[in-house]
Amino acid sequence: MNKFGYYLSDVFTENFKLIKYFSKFHLWVLRISKYTFLNSLIGIPVLVLITKGRSSGKERYAPLTYFPDENSFMIVASNGGNKNPPNWYRNMIKQNSVKVVINNKNYKCKYNVLESEEREIAWIKINKIYSKYSEYEEISGRIIPVIKLTPVN
């Protein structure tokens, strides 16, 4: 919390249209800056996840905060507390691998949706860094997926 009594992220909680528009703006800024400007939000690094649309087959881009984990990156499908998972997540689970851009470096990644104890351990670590995810989970009424992205050669 800051001196005004709220987090900037409070503006986005359950404001799904604002999340959508900010994501488009954020992606635009990342692209024109070659992924060097706004490549972190509130001190958390940002990656761009590239999936294929589950219906269209077109590449879809989503700027997301991530949490480094050894040689992997963890992302959270919170959708700002929406009762539905984000489109990028629904696209991702329909394919075998995804692409990721971090600081203008491209990776092909396999992914693993964490479950049980592995998810719980990751969830605790992530919430120590950004506690709003617990609020998002409560608001959404669903267990929010935590995904581990691991680069492959």
MDAnalysis code that builds the backbone (N, CA, C; Angstrom):
import MDAnalysis as mda
import numpy as np

u = mda.Universe.empty(459, n_residues=153, atom_resindex=np.repeat(np.arange(153), 3), trajectory=True)
u.add_TopologyAttr("name", ["N", "CA", "C"] * 153)
u.add_TopologyAttr("resid", np.arange(1, 154))
u.add_TopologyAttr("resname", ["MET", "ASN", "LYS", "PHE", "GLY", "TYR", "TYR", "LEU", "SER", "ASP", "VAL", "PHE", "THR", "GLU", "ASN", "PHE", "LYS", "LEU", "ILE", "LYS", "TYR", "PHE", "SER", "LYS", "PHE", "HIS", "LEU", "TRP", "VAL", "LEU", "ARG", "ILE", "SER", "LYS", "TYR", "THR", "PHE", "LEU", "ASN", "SER", "LEU", "ILE", "GLY", "ILE", "PRO", "VAL", "LEU", "VAL", "LEU", "ILE", "THR", "LYS", "GLY", "ARG", "SER", "SER", "GLY", "LYS", "GLU", "ARG", "TYR", "ALA", "PRO", "LEU", "THR", "TYR", "PHE", "PRO", "ASP", "GLU", "ASN", "SER", "PHE", "MET", "ILE", "VAL", "ALA", "SER", "ASN", "GLY", "GLY", "ASN", "LYS", "ASN", "PRO", "PRO", "ASN", "TRP", "TYR", "ARG", "ASN", "MET", "ILE", "LYS", "GLN", "ASN", "SER", "VAL", "LYS", "VAL", "VAL", "ILE", "ASN", "ASN", "LYS", "ASN", "TYR", "LYS", "CYS", "LYS", "TYR", "ASN", "VAL", "LEU", "GLU", "SER", "GLU", "GLU", "ARG", "GLU", "ILE", "ALA", "TRP", "ILE", "LYS", "ILE", "ASN", "LYS", "ILE", "TYR", "SER", "LYS", "TYR", "SER", "GLU", "TYR", "GLU", "GLU", "ILE", "SER", "GLY", "ARG", "ILE", "ILE", "PRO", "VAL", "ILE", "LYS", "LEU", "THR", "PRO", "VAL", "ASN"])
u.atoms.positions = np.array([
    [0.845, -1.175, 0.000],
    [0.000, 0.000, 0.000],
    [0.889, 1.235, 0.000],
    [0.439, 2.261, -0.694],
    [1.238, 3.480, -0.755],
    [0.651, 4.549, 0.165],
    [1.179, 5.756, 0.105],
    [0.735, 6.827, 1.000],
    [-0.711, 7.256, 0.755],
    [-1.276, 6.865, -0.396],
    [-2.661, 7.214, -0.698],
    [-3.631, 6.144, -0.206],
    [-3.107, 5.023, 0.308],
    [-3.964, 3.990, 0.871],
    [-4.437, 2.945, -0.127],
    [-3.842, 2.873, -1.315],
    [-4.222, 1.847, -2.290],
    [-3.043, 1.521, -3.187],
    [-3.158, 0.412, -3.864],
    [-2.177, 0.017, -4.864],
    [-2.681, 0.442, -6.234],
    [-1.781, 0.761, -7.139],
    [-2.177, 1.034, -8.515],
    [-2.946, -0.161, -9.070],
    [-2.536, -1.372, -8.661],
    [-3.201, -2.579, -9.150],
    [-4.665, -2.644, -8.736],
    [-5.063, -1.918, -7.671],
    [-6.471, -1.903, -7.266],
    [-7.360, -1.352, -8.376],
    [-6.811, -0.476, -9.196],
    [-7.567, 0.096, -10.313],
    [-7.973, -0.998, -11.296],
    [-7.135, -2.017, -11.437],
    [-7.384, -3.075, -12.412],
    [-8.234, -4.218, -11.863],
    [-8.288, -4.382, -10.554],
    [-9.032, -5.491, -9.970],
    [-10.488, -5.448, -10.425],
    [-10.923, -6.520, -11.061],
    [-12.276, -6.701, -11.593],
    [-12.662, -5.671, -12.661],
    [-11.718, -4.925, -13.184],
    [-12.000, -3.961, -14.246],
    [-11.462, -4.558, -15.545],
    [-12.220, -5.500, -16.093],
    [-11.732, -6.335, -17.176],
    [-11.536, -5.573, -18.485],
    [-12.347, -4.564, -18.753],
    [-12.137, -3.755, -19.955],
    [-10.840, -2.963, -19.845],
    [-10.590, -2.411, -18.667],
    [-9.355, -1.658, -18.455],
    [-8.138, -2.573, -18.608],
    [-8.220, -3.786, -18.084],
    [-7.131, -4.761, -18.235],
    [-6.870, -5.014, -19.714],
    [-7.933, -5.209, -20.480],
    [-7.804, -5.490, -21.913],
    [-7.124, -4.318, -22.637],
    [-7.572, -3.096, -22.381],
    [-7.011, -1.930, -23.061],
    [-5.574, -1.662, -22.617],
    [-5.309, -1.813, -21.320],
    [-3.946, -1.606, -20.845],
    [-3.005, -2.643, -21.453],
    [-3.451, -3.885, -21.575],
    [-2.616, -4.938, -22.174],
    [-2.242, -4.587, -23.606],
    [-3.197, -4.071, -24.375],
    [-2.916, -3.676, -25.760],
    [-1.897, -2.529, -25.791],
    [-2.102, -1.544, -24.936],
    [-1.159, -0.421, -24.847],
    [0.213, -0.908, -24.399],
    [0.232, -1.751, -23.381],
    [1.478, -2.279, -22.839],
    [2.251, -3.047, -23.919],
    [1.558, -3.884, -24.667],
    [2.198, -4.643, -25.744],
    [2.779, -3.694, -26.786],
    [2.033, -2.657, -27.141],
    [2.501, -1.668, -28.121],
    [3.793, -1.013, -27.641],
    [3.830, -0.590, -26.365],
    [5.024, 0.047, -25.812],
    [6.198, -0.933, -25.814],
    [5.955, -2.154, -25.401],
    [7.026, -3.153, -25.391],
    [7.596, -3.354, -26.795],
    [6.727, -3.481, -27.781],
    [7.195, -3.727, -29.149],
    [8.010, -2.560, -29.700],
    [7.510, -1.330, -29.535],
    [8.245, -0.201, -30.123],
    [9.549, 0.072, -29.395],
    [9.645, -0.358, -28.146],
    [10.884, -0.158, -27.380],
    [11.798, -1.380, -27.441],
    [11.461, -2.325, -28.295],
    [12.218, -3.588, -28.393],
    [12.295, -4.271, -27.024],
    [11.149, -4.247, -26.328],
    [10.971, -4.952, -25.051],
    [11.882, -4.431, -23.934],
    [12.236, -3.138, -24.002],
    [13.100, -2.569, -22.970],
    [12.374, -1.570, -22.066],
    [11.237, -1.048, -22.494],
    [10.483, -0.092, -21.681],
    [9.204, -0.762, -21.195],
    [8.869, -0.561, -19.952],
    [7.735, -1.218, -19.289],
    [7.907, -2.743, -19.270],
    [9.173, -3.177, -19.178],
    [9.416, -4.615, -19.102],
    [9.403, -5.110, -17.657],
    [8.896, -4.258, -16.761],
    [8.538, -4.683, -15.413],
    [7.389, -3.788, -14.949],
    [6.548, -4.363, -14.123],
    [5.427, -3.622, -13.530],
    [5.502, -3.817, -12.030],
    [5.391, -2.750, -11.308],
    [5.512, -2.730, -9.850],
    [6.677, -3.600, -9.370],
    [7.784, -3.540, -10.111],
    [8.979, -4.270, -9.730],
    [9.002, -5.739, -10.114],
    [7.973, -6.199, -10.818],
    [7.895, -7.598, -11.252],
    [8.182, -7.633, -12.748],
    [9.116, -8.499, -13.196],
    [9.454, -8.535, -14.618],
    [8.280, -8.980, -15.492],
    [8.319, -8.538, -16.745],
    [7.246, -8.823, -17.705],
    [7.810, -9.608, -18.884],
    [7.055, -10.592, -19.319],
    [7.345, -11.316, -20.551],
    [6.161, -11.153, -21.486],
    [6.363, -11.481, -22.756],
    [5.253, -11.532, -23.698],
    [5.070, -12.994, -24.075],
    [3.894, -13.500, -23.767],
    [3.533, -14.882, -24.096],
    [2.878, -14.885, -25.464],
    [3.331, -15.778, -26.335],
    [2.760, -15.888, -27.682],
    [2.126, -17.261, -27.811],
    [0.827, -17.261, -28.022],
    [0.077, -18.501, -28.223],
    [-0.583, -18.439, -29.591],
    [-1.161, -19.543, -30.011],
    [-1.987, -19.552, -31.221],
    [-3.440, -19.568, -30.785],
    [-4.244, -18.734, -31.430],
    [-5.662, -18.693, -31.115],
    [-6.282, -20.068, -31.317],
    [-7.075, -20.502, -30.355],
    [-7.648, -21.845, -30.419],
    [-8.646, -21.997, -31.550],
    [-9.235, -20.922, -32.013],
    [-10.157, -20.982, -33.149],
    [-9.510, -20.453, -34.419],
    [-8.840, -19.316, -34.298],
    [-8.291, -18.644, -35.486],
    [-6.960, -19.228, -35.956],
    [-6.173, -19.774, -35.038],
    [-4.835, -20.245, -35.380],
    [-3.826, -19.112, -35.515],
    [-4.271, -17.865, -35.315],
    [-3.378, -16.705, -35.416],
    [-2.580, -16.543, -34.127],
    [-1.376, -15.965, -34.263],
    [-0.579, -15.698, -33.078],
    [-1.259, -14.633, -32.221],
    [-1.278, -14.892, -30.921],
    [-1.855, -13.976, -29.944],
    [-0.774, -13.629, -28.926],
    [-0.699, -12.361, -28.546],
    [0.364, -11.854, -27.685],
    [-0.235, -11.341, -26.385],
    [0.375, -11.731, -25.275],
    [-0.107, -11.281, -23.968],
    [1.076, -10.877, -23.095],
    [1.167, -9.586, -22.719],
    [2.198, -9.183, -21.759],
    [1.772, -9.628, -20.360],
    [2.662, -10.332, -19.683],
    [2.334, -10.893, -18.370],
    [3.509, -10.720, -17.411],
    [3.197, -10.477, -16.157],
    [4.261, -10.517, -15.169],
    [4.672, -11.971, -14.997],
    [5.942, -12.156, -14.639],
    [6.418, -13.524, -14.417],
    [7.352, -13.551, -13.219],
    [7.554, -14.769, -12.747],
    [8.368, -14.984, -11.565],
    [9.443, -16.009, -11.923],
    [10.717, -15.594, -11.960],
    [11.788, -16.534, -12.306],
    [11.830, -17.691, -11.307],
    [12.098, -18.880, -11.814],
    [12.192, -20.071, -10.978],
    [13.260, -20.976, -11.584],
    [14.480, -20.860, -11.065],
    [15.633, -21.579, -11.603],
    [15.742, -21.280, -13.100],
    [15.575, -22.266, -13.979],
    [15.678, -22.052, -15.426],
    [14.315, -21.907, -16.085],
    [13.308, -21.558, -15.306],
    [11.938, -21.456, -15.815],
    [11.326, -20.115, -15.416],
    [10.124, -19.894, -15.930],
    [9.370, -18.685, -15.633],
    [7.969, -19.116, -15.193],
    [7.498, -18.589, -14.080],
    [6.145, -18.909, -13.630],
    [5.226, -17.728, -13.943],
    [4.048, -18.053, -14.481],
    [3.030, -17.044, -14.760],
    [1.736, -17.475, -14.088],
    [0.835, -16.518, -13.917],
    [-0.394, -16.756, -13.171],
    [-1.585, -16.339, -14.037],
    [-2.567, -17.234, -14.178],
    [-3.744, -16.974, -15.017],
    [-4.871, -16.361, -14.188],
    [-4.605, -15.188, -13.624],
    [-5.559, -14.563, -12.695],
    [-6.689, -13.819, -13.389],
    [-6.370, -13.175, -14.509],
    [-7.352, -12.368, -15.233],
    [-7.990, -11.312, -14.335],
    [-7.198, -10.772, -13.406],
    [-7.658, -9.682, -12.548],
    [-8.821, -10.021, -11.643],
    [-9.027, -11.312, -11.367],
    [-10.138, -11.723, -10.521],
    [-11.385, -12.124, -11.287],
    [-11.295, -12.176, -12.601],
    [-12.427, -12.599, -13.435],
    [-12.765, -14.053, -13.123],
    [-14.050, -14.387, -13.171],
    [-14.453, -15.777, -12.908],
    [-14.005, -16.719, -14.031],
    [-13.658, -16.153, -15.187],
    [-13.161, -16.953, -16.308],
    [-11.655, -16.789, -16.442],
    [-10.965, -17.865, -16.836],
    [-9.521, -17.721, -17.066],
    [-9.262, -16.831, -18.278],
    [-8.083, -16.246, -18.375],
    [-7.774, -15.370, -19.512],
    [-7.724, -16.161, -20.820],
    [-7.953, -15.465, -21.928],
    [-7.910, -16.111, -23.250],
    [-6.560, -16.753, -23.528],
    [-5.474, -16.110, -23.114],
    [-4.163, -16.682, -23.382],
    [-4.035, -18.064, -22.751],
    [-4.629, -18.248, -21.579],
    [-4.572, -19.549, -20.907],
    [-5.389, -20.586, -21.684],
    [-6.574, -20.189, -22.098],
    [-7.432, -21.114, -22.863],
    [-6.791, -21.466, -24.195],
    [-6.051, -20.537, -24.799],
    [-5.299, -20.844, -26.023],
    [-4.129, -21.779, -25.718],
    [-3.401, -21.482, -24.665],
    [-2.196, -22.233, -24.323],
    [-2.488, -23.718, -24.111],
    [-3.539, -24.029, -23.384],
    [-3.797, -25.432, -23.053],
    [-4.243, -26.256, -24.255],
    [-4.432, -25.609, -25.404],
    [-4.790, -26.315, -26.635],
    [-3.573, -26.578, -27.514],
    [-2.379, -26.265, -27.027],
    [-1.178, -26.482, -27.815],
    [-0.092, -27.118, -26.955],
    [0.940, -27.627, -27.610],
    [2.011, -28.339, -26.903],
    [3.094, -27.434, -26.342],
    [3.326, -26.309, -26.990],
    [4.368, -25.387, -26.546],
    [3.941, -23.961, -26.886],
    [4.651, -23.014, -26.309],
    [4.366, -21.595, -26.537],
    [5.679, -20.884, -26.814],
    [5.580, -19.641, -27.238],
    [6.747, -18.791, -27.406],
    [6.693, -17.703, -26.337],
    [7.873, -17.240, -25.957],
    [7.980, -16.200, -24.945],
    [9.056, -15.215, -25.401],
    [8.803, -13.922, -25.170],
    [9.810, -12.891, -25.411],
    [10.081, -12.199, -24.079],
    [11.378, -12.185, -23.711],
    [11.810, -11.479, -22.498],
    [12.999, -10.617, -22.893],
    [12.862, -9.307, -22.679],
    [13.951, -8.367, -23.002],
    [14.473, -8.579, -24.423],
    [13.577, -8.742, -25.360],
    [13.871, -8.905, -26.791],
    [14.582, -10.221, -27.115],
    [14.537, -11.177, -26.199],
    [15.098, -12.502, -26.435],
    [13.936, -13.486, -26.551],
    [13.963, -14.325, -27.604],
    [12.876, -15.263, -27.875],
    [13.186, -16.647, -27.317],
    [12.148, -17.269, -26.767],
    [12.254, -18.622, -26.242],
    [11.066, -19.442, -26.742],
    [11.320, -20.697, -27.037],
    [10.244, -21.659, -27.215],
    [10.172, -22.397, -25.887],
    [8.962, -22.523, -25.342],
    [8.823, -23.122, -24.016],
    [7.779, -24.228, -23.993],
    [8.085, -25.241, -23.221],
    [7.050, -26.192, -22.858],
    [6.424, -25.619, -21.589],
    [5.224, -26.040, -21.288],
    [4.576, -25.507, -20.094],
    [4.013, -26.635, -19.248],
    [3.841, -26.324, -17.984],
    [3.268, -27.264, -17.037],
    [2.339, -26.478, -16.122],
    [1.053, -26.834, -16.123],
    [0.112, -26.226, -15.192],
    [0.331, -26.941, -13.854],
    [0.804, -26.194, -12.876],
    [1.171, -26.798, -11.596],
    [-0.064, -27.260, -10.836],
    [0.098, -28.375, -10.147],
    [-1.010, -28.942, -9.378],
    [-0.545, -29.330, -7.987],
    [-1.502, -29.521, -7.112],
    [-1.306, -30.023, -5.754],
    [-0.207, -29.273, -5.008],
    [0.718, -30.040, -4.424],
    [1.753, -29.460, -3.580],
    [2.678, -28.531, -4.359],
    [2.990, -28.893, -5.598],
    [3.874, -28.057, -6.425],
    [3.243, -26.678, -6.647],
    [1.930, -26.666, -6.910],
    [1.227, -25.395, -7.088],
    [1.209, -24.607, -5.782],
    [0.940, -25.267, -4.689],
    [0.847, -24.597, -3.398],
    [2.168, -23.928, -3.020],
    [3.273, -24.619, -3.252],
    [4.591, -24.047, -2.958],
    [4.836, -22.810, -3.827],
    [4.534, -22.933, -5.117],
    [4.706, -21.794, -6.038],
    [3.770, -20.652, -5.655],
    [2.526, -20.963, -5.311],
    [1.524, -19.959, -4.947],
    [1.995, -19.137, -3.741],
    [2.549, -19.797, -2.765],
    [3.044, -19.097, -1.574],
    [4.196, -18.168, -1.955],
    [5.152, -18.651, -2.753],
    [6.280, -17.819, -3.189],
    [5.798, -16.604, -3.967],
    [4.896, -16.832, -4.904],
    [4.388, -15.751, -5.763],
    [3.636, -14.716, -4.937],
    [2.805, -15.180, -4.001],
    [2.017, -14.256, -3.185],
    [2.863, -13.464, -2.198],
    [4.053, -13.953, -1.886],
    [4.970, -13.155, -1.061],
    [5.457, -11.946, -1.853],
    [5.534, -12.090, -3.160],
    [5.973, -11.002, -4.036],
    [4.795, -10.107, -4.418],
    [3.649, -10.722, -4.714],
    [2.469, -9.964, -5.145],
    [1.227, -10.579, -4.517],
    [0.822, -10.039, -3.389],
    [-0.262, -10.630, -2.588],
    [-1.651, -10.457, -3.200],
    [-1.781, -9.615, -4.219],
    [-3.096, -9.406, -4.847],
    [-3.638, -10.694, -5.471],
    [-2.769, -11.637, -5.839],
    [-3.258, -12.875, -6.459],
    [-4.219, -13.632, -5.544],
    [-3.957, -13.614, -4.241],
    [-4.875, -14.274, -3.307],
    [-6.244, -13.596, -3.333],
    [-6.236, -12.269, -3.432],
    [-7.501, -11.522, -3.539],
    [-8.214, -11.876, -4.847],
    [-7.454, -11.957, -5.937],
    [-8.046, -12.320, -7.224],
    [-8.687, -13.700, -7.156],
    [-8.013, -14.627, -6.484],
    [-8.564, -15.981, -6.385],
    [-9.875, -15.981, -5.599],
    [-9.909, -15.214, -4.531],
    [-11.128, -15.124, -3.725],
    [-12.274, -14.498, -4.526],
    [-11.985, -13.408, -5.220],
    [-12.998, -12.718, -6.022],
    [-13.514, -13.609, -7.141],
    [-12.601, -14.325, -7.792],
    [-12.979, -15.128, -8.972],
    [-13.780, -16.371, -8.617],
    [-13.589, -16.887, -7.409],
    [-14.285, -18.119, -7.031],
    [-13.723, -19.361, -7.710],
    [-12.507, -19.266, -8.228],
    [-11.861, -20.412, -8.883],
    [-10.430, -20.525, -8.392],
    [-9.876, -21.710, -8.530],
    [-8.458, -21.882, -8.231],
    [-7.699, -21.346, -9.437],
    [-6.885, -20.337, -9.193],
    [-6.167, -19.683, -10.288],
    [-4.956, -20.523, -10.672],
    [-4.854, -20.874, -11.960],
    [-3.721, -21.683, -12.406],
    [-2.385, -20.946, -12.318],
    [-1.369, -21.699, -11.905],
    [0.019, -21.245, -11.940],
    [0.702, -22.116, -12.983],
    [1.376, -21.470, -13.925],
    [1.981, -22.184, -15.052],
    [3.480, -21.982, -15.012],
    [4.198, -23.075, -15.187],
    [5.667, -23.020, -15.265],
    [6.054, -23.171, -16.718],
    [6.773, -22.182, -17.235],
    [7.271, -22.190, -18.608],
    [8.757, -22.538, -18.569],
    [9.128, -23.567, -19.322],
    [10.523, -24.001, -19.342],
    [11.042, -23.957, -20.765],
    [12.084, -23.147, -21.018],
    [12.644, -23.077, -22.370],
    [13.167, -24.442, -22.847],
    [12.953, -24.703, -24.140],
    [13.457, -25.913, -24.782],
    [14.331, -25.495, -25.949],
    [15.229, -26.366, -26.353],
    [16.131, -26.042, -27.490],
    [15.465, -26.370, -28.806],
])
